[in-house]
Amino acid sequence: MPVRVPEELPAVEELLAENIFVIGERRASAQDIRPLRIAVLNLMPLKLMTETDLLRLISNTPLQIELDLVDTGVHVSQNTPREHIETFYKTFDEIRNRYYDGFIITGAPVEKVKFEEVDYWDKMMEIFDWAHTHVTSTLYICWAAFAGLYYHHGIHKHVLDHKISGVFKHRVLVPKNPLFRGFDDTFSVPHSRFSQFNREEIEANPDLTILSESAESGIYIVMARGGREFFITGHSEYSPHTLDFEYRRDLEKGLNPTVPAHYYLYDDPSQPPLVTWRSHANLLFTNWLNYFVYQATPYRPEDIAAL
């Protein structure tokens, strides 16, 4: 699915070099189809890296996507040039009256902070409410998964003493769910987080279904509202070198991080990463876009409110 983006977006050059198809706005405007409208609320500090990682995955199916990058409008990023945000991002207030076929909310570096103490929590609650009525299907990733389940369903996050970091094997618990079409019985996913769910708390909520988990890293995907919401604790979108970047960054900060598990060749950080998750990452996003966005969304975006 070619993603319709501004030609000047830095991620475009890198993706084209990887033979990943993105389409410029001028060419897209000449195609007589309705593209899927996807918004990404990017809360990650290194926004350019996250943009590239997500575009790499959502551009992998045969229909056109019109992408909006979204900023809360109330938090100033310290790690991304302001001119990049002003050029390529819309604030939530600018898109609040629009309807989207799909919505992705990323993780955020505030895991150890209580939700109510996050400086943009009031805006996040507003966005969560908006997504219920203006989006066909939403992916909540990492911190957003914990925040979304807490806000919508009262599920608490449990902060850990150690970071779950590495690439872990997962099981499919509901194999007939279309999200797992083409998946093997087990598959690998990167994780990088200090939080965990209590499985019994989720199981006690009849509105929630645990779709996948890992014996080592715990709950991976929880579904709500028949697939209109997916809460994903891992980072299937990570590039081969993201965990390595995080590990070496934390080393330089003197945080004494543990070596990411099952990630480097021979578990040796002097060796290159061993990539074992990319095929399933592509399937995950392709299946979400196909079965829970494209096949579920109405032709007129404003009819999403009636779903």
FENDAVEN-V763881 format. One record per backbone hydrogen bond with DSSP energy under -1.0 kcal/mol. NH is the residue of the N-H (numbers start at 1). CO is the residue of the C=O. If there is no record, write none. Layout:
# FENDAVEN-V763881
[[NH,CO] [NH,CO]]
This chain:
# FENDAVEN-V763881
[[4,65] [5,23] [9,6] [12,9] [15,11] [16,12] [17,13] [19,16] [20,15] [23,3] [28,24] [29,25] [30,27] [31,28] [33,31] [36,64] [38,66] [39,102] [40,68] [41,104] [42,70] [47,45] [50,46] [51,47] [52,48] [53,49] [54,50] [55,51] [56,52] [58,54] [59,55] [60,57] [65,2] [66,36] [67,4] [68,38] [70,40] [71,90] [85,81] [86,82] [87,83] [88,84] [89,85] [90,69] [92,71] [95,92] [96,92] [98,95] [100,134] [101,37] [102,37] [103,137] [104,39] [105,139] [106,41] [110,108] [113,110] [117,114] [118,115] [121,118] [124,120] [125,121] [126,122] [127,123] [128,124] [129,125] [130,126] [131,127] [132,128] [133,130] [134,130] [135,131] [136,100] [137,101] [138,228] [139,103] [140,230] [141,105] [142,232] [144,141] [146,142] [147,143] [148,144] [149,145] [150,146] [151,147] [152,148] [153,149] [154,150] [155,149] [158,196] [160,194] [164,193] [166,191] [167,261] [168,189] [170,187] [171,213] [172,185] [173,211] [174,211] [177,174] [180,177] [181,178] [183,180] [187,170] [189,168] [191,166] [193,164] [196,158] [202,198] [203,199] [204,200] [205,202] [208,205] [209,223] [211,221] [212,221] [213,171] [214,218] [218,214] [220,212] [221,212] [222,231] [223,209] [224,229] [227,224] [228,225] [229,224] [230,138] [231,222] [232,140] [233,220] [235,190] [238,235] [242,239] [245,241] [246,242] [247,243] [248,244] [249,245] [250,246] [251,247] [252,248] [253,249] [254,251] [255,250] [261,165] [265,272] [267,264] [268,265] [271,268] [274,263] [281,277] [282,278] [283,279] [284,280] [285,281] [286,282] [287,283] [288,284] [289,285] [290,286] [291,287] [292,288] [294,289] [295,290] [297,293] [303,300] [304,301] [306,303] [307,304]]
